[in-house]
Amino acid sequence: MEVTKSDYYRNEMDIEYRPPTMVKLGVGIGFVEYIPYQIRNSFVSLLSLIRPKSSSRERRRDFPIDDLADKLDLLTDEKREFWEKEFGVIMTHDIDTRKGYEYGFSKFIEMERAEDIVSTYNIVPSSNEYDLDVDQITSLVRERFDFGMHGLHHDGNFAFLSESEQRMRIFESSKRAEELRLPSKGYRAPWLHRTKMMVRYLTEARFDWDSSFPDTDDSTIGYASTGCRTIFPFYPLYYDGNNWQRSSVLEIPVSMPQDWTLLYYYKLSEESILRVWKKKMNYIKSKGGLAVFIVHPDQEDFGHPKRHKAYRQLLQIIKEADPEILTCSDLAKRWKKRFPAPSI
């Protein structure tokens, strides 16, 4: 198939993923999971500061806004007309830790109910820190809350595994999603650590959507200056060994800077974080795109009680902007009707 210039950038064909050796060693012996988060986040912030960036200006992504692929895509104007309002918003939460699951999760649900907002929670089905409460998940799905698979484990190992092990983890995640009888099968890579084979395996495992590609990323270790350069959903490409193929998995790009980045890499105050989010969301609104947030319910992030007020303020800022608010499952179903996925 022909690979367009917008495909080239959306699928990050111009860059390589290079998680550093220090991280590989840490996750390989299970070290990262047991470091107190205060030390871990300071350490990761330090690694982020000294991380290498691409020497090629053409390969770098601008942060916090880089929508070059949309400027090259002939379908961008048609995509802008998809929303029932001026633009779309999806709130997502990755539940990484025990406290995030046992405390922050329910608090976020409580705050979202108060604002009549539903969101997508990405859960770790084989977590070392928490066990899933299937009845709770089933009950929340009835309320239209949404769930995706946040990998199989949240151990940081995925990008360092062999291709067969990566495939096994993705297929096992698919199986767990089916067992939970979720509205759709969705995925987000732990740590946003993507690999060049990930989309192929997600396609083979028949996932409906993925949300692992940021539009632009300035801080993830080994993935700095990466991103798909779009604020619209798209069908990613994968290489089958002979040719490029378009996946039936809908990619829902993370188009808003995640809370972790702003808290620990940029070290911003809550007030400054809200200003950054509002400014970026208003830009996406002006372009008729999709603002996808990652806000963690974990104690070290916005799940800490001292940041609950800021999260409530964020929900109010979103509502004042008057977007169409969706979940990943809602979007995947509707988008595929409007822009049909290729058959596999």
N, C-alpha and C positions, 0 to 999 in steps of 0.2 A: 504494500500500500504506500501511497505517497505521504511523506512526512512534511507537513507545512512548517513554516517558521514559528507559528504560534504553538504547534505541537512540540517543536524542538525545545522551546523554553518551558512550556507547561510540564513537560516530562523530565526536566532537568538533564537533558542529554548533553549539555555543555559542561557539566560539572561531575566531580567524583565525590563520593562520601568517604571521609577519612577519620573515623573515630580514633583518638590517640591511643597509643600503646598503654599509657598509664591507666586509662579507663578500662581497657581490655583486661589488664592484669587484675584490677580491682574487682570487676564483676566476675572474672573467671574463678576467683576463690571465694566469691560470696561476700566480699569485704564491704562493698558499697551499701548493702541492705542494712548493715548493723551499725553504721556510723550514726551518732546523733545528728538530727537534721541541721542543727545550728552549725556544726563543724562541716558536715557534708556540703551544705549550700555555700559556705564560705570558701571551701576548697574548690568547688565547681566554679564559683565566681572567679577565683584566681586563674583556673585553667582557661576560662573563657577569655580573660584579659590577655593571656599570652598565646592564645590559639593562633595558628597561621591563617591568613586570609589569602585568597587567590591573588596572584600577582597580576592577573589579567583584569583590567577594569571592565571589559566586556562581560566577563563571567560573574562579576559581583552583582548582588542584589542590593537595591537601595532600601534602606529601612527608615521609617516604618511603612513606606508606600512604594510599591513596585508592581505596576499592572501592565508591563510592556506587552505580555502575551495578548491581552485584551485589545490593545491598539492594533495588533496584527491579525486579529481574528475577524473574519467577514461576518460571523454570526453574532457578534457582540450586541448590535442594536436589537436583534430579535430576542436575545436573552434578557435584555433590560425590560422587555414587555411581559416577562413571565409572572411577575409579582402582582398580587392583588392590590398592593399599595406601591409607594415609590421605590421601596427596596425591601430586602429580607434580612431577618436576624435569626440566628440559631445560637442558643446558649448551650454549651457543652461543659461537662465536668468529668475529669479523670480522677477516679478514686484509687489512689496509690497505696494508702496506708490503713492500718487498723483504726486509728482515731478518725481518719477521714470517713471510713465506712460506718463506724459505730456512733459517731457524734456529728461530724460536719454534714454528712449526707442528709440526715433527718432535719437539721437546721436549715439547709438550703431548700429542701422541699417545703418546709414551713414558710420561709420567706417568699418563695415563688408562688405558693398557693395564695398568699396574701395579695399578690399583684396579678393573680390570674394568668400566670405564665407557666408554660410547661417547657421542659428542657430534656436534653439527652445526657444520660449518665453512662460513662464508659467504665465497665467493671472488669476486674481481673478474675477470671473463672477459676484459676488454680493459684490463688494468692498464697504466699507464705504468711501473710499477716491477718487475713480475715476469711471467714466462710460466708458464702452467699446465703441469704434468707430468701428462699424461693417464693414463699408465700408473700413476703413483703414486695418482692419484685412484681409478682403477678397482680397484686392489688394496685400498685402504682401504674402499671400498664393500663389497667382499667380506667385510670384517671387521665390517660393520654400521655403520661411521662414515658420516656423512651430510654432504651438501653442498647449499648454496643459493647463489643468485646475489646478490652484494652490489652490486646495480646493474649497469651496464655498465662505467662508469668510476668511479673514486673521486676525482673532481676537484672536488666540491662544487657543481657547476653545475646539478644536476638541478632543484632548486626554482625556478631562475631561467630555465629554458628555456621556449620556447613549448609549447603543448599538443601540437602535432604532433611536436616534438622529444622531449618526454617519452614520448609513445607509441612513437616509433621506438626509443628506448633500451630500453624495457620489452620490446618485441617482439624486439629483437635479443638481449636477455638470455635470453628464452624459447628462442630458436633455439640459443643456445650451451648451455643446459641440456640440450636434446634431443640435441645433438651429443655431449655427455659421457655420455649414457645414465644419468642419475642416477636414484635410486629414485623421486624425485618432482620436480616443478618448484616450487622455493621461492624466495622473494625477501626481501631486507632492503634498505631504502633506505639509500644511503650517508649517513652523518651522522644517520641517522633523519630526514632531511628529507622529510617527506610533503607531498603536494599534494592538493588537493580532487579532482583527476582520477585520481590514482594507482590507486585501487581499481578504477575502471572499466577502465583499461587492463590491469591485472593480470588482471581477469576476462576481457576480450576475448582476451588472450594465453593464456588457459587455464592459469594458474598454479594449483597445488594449495594452496599456503599462502603466507602472508606473515607476517613478524615485524618490522614497522616501527613499531608503535604501543606506546609505553611505557604502563604503567598510570598513572604519574605522572612528570613530568619537570620538574626544577627548574633545569636548567642548560644545555640545548641552546640555542644562540643562535637567536633568532627563534621558538623553540618552548618557552620557559620557561613554567611554569604550564600546560602542556598535558598530555594523557594521556587514555586511554580508560576509566579508572576501573573496571577489572575485572581480576580475577586468574584468569579463565577464558577459554578460546578462544571465538570467536564468528564469525558470518558478517557482515561489514561491509556497509554500504549504499553505493550510489553513485547519482548522479543521471544519468539517461539523456537529459536535455534536457526531459523532460515529467513524469516521475515518479521517485520513489525506488524503487530495485530492490535486492533482497538478493543479494549476490555469492555465487558458489559457492566463492570463495577462503576458506580458513579462516584467520582472523587469530589468531596466537599471540602474545599481548601480552608485551612485555618487562617482567616484573613484579618484577625485582630491579634495584637501582641498578647501573649499569655501572661497571666499574673506573675508567674515565676520569673519571667524575663525582666519585667518591670520592677519587681521587688528586689531581686538578688543580683541581676547583672547591671541594671541601671540604677539600682538602689534609690528608687523614687518613693516619695511619701504617698499616702493613700490619695491625698488631694491631687497630686501631680498625675498619678495613675489614672484617676477619673478624667482629668483633662485630656490626657493622651488618648484614652478610649473614645471620649466624646468627639475629639477632632478627627480621629480616623473614621469613626462611624459616620460622621457628617460627610466626609469625603466619599465614602462608599455610597451613601444616600445620593449624593450629587451625580454619581455614575450609574445609579440603578443596579448596584451589585448586591452581594450577600456578605453580611458581617457575621463571621463565625468566631465566637469567643471560646477560650478555655479558661475556666476559673476553677481552681482546685478546692475541694472541701477539706483538704488536709490541714493539720494544725499549723504547719509552717507557712501556709499560703492564706487564702481568704477564708479558710475554714476556722481560723482562730477567732474566738469570740470578740477580740478587739477590732477585728476587721468586718464584722457582720454589718455594722452601720454603713460602711463603705459599699458593701455588696448590695444592701437595700437601696442605697443611693444610685448605684449602677442600674438596677432594675427600673428605677424611676426615670433615669436619663433615657433608657431604651424606650420606655413607654411614651415619654414626651416626644421622641423622634417619630413616633407613629409608624413603625415598620410592620410588615407582615411577619409575625413571629411563628416559627415552625420548629419541628424537631427534625433530626436527620432522616428518620423513617418517613415522615410526612413528605419531606422534600423529595426523597428518592422515588417514591411512588408517583408523585405528580410530575416530576421532571421527566421521568421515563415515558410518561404518556405524551408529553408535549414534544420531547426530543428523544425518540425511541433509541434504546440501546442496541448495539449490534448483536445479532444472535451468535451463540457459541455452540 
